[in-house]
Amino acid sequence: MWDEADVAPMLPDPEVRRMVVQEQPALPLSYYEQHVPVPDGWDDHPCSYLLFSPPYDDLAAEARDRGWRVAHLPGTHLHQVVEPAGTARRLVELATEP
C-alpha cells in the first residue's frame, strides 16, 4: 500500500490524496507477477498511448514502433486522478483522430 507521503508529490490536493490512499486495494505480489493472456489480434485495430511522465518513455516508444498514435500530456503517474477532465478530453481526441 502507498503511504500518503509517497503519493503527496503526485497528488497535490489533500482530499484527492486521502481518497486514493484509502481506496487502494491491498493486492499480493503474486497479482503483479501473473501472466495475463492476450488474445491474438488484440491490436489489429487503431490503438493509442497517452504518456504522462518520462518513466514511461520506453513504453511510448514501443507504442510508436507498433504504429500507435502517441500523445504526451505532462503529468505524473496518477495524472488521470489529478486532471480527469483534461485526461478524458485527450483520450477522446486520440480515439477520434483519423
Sequence and secondary structure as in RCSB ss.txt:
>XXXX:A:sequence
MWDEADVAPMLPDPEVRRMVVQEQPALPLSYYEQHVPVPDGWDDHPCSYLLFSPPYDDLAAEARDRGWRVAHLPG
THLHQVVEPAGTARRLVELATEP
>XXXX:A:secstr
   HHHHTTT  SHHHHHHHHHH     HHHHHS     TTTTSS  EEEE SGGGHHHHHHHHHTT EEEE   
 TTHHHHSHHHHHHHHHHHHH  
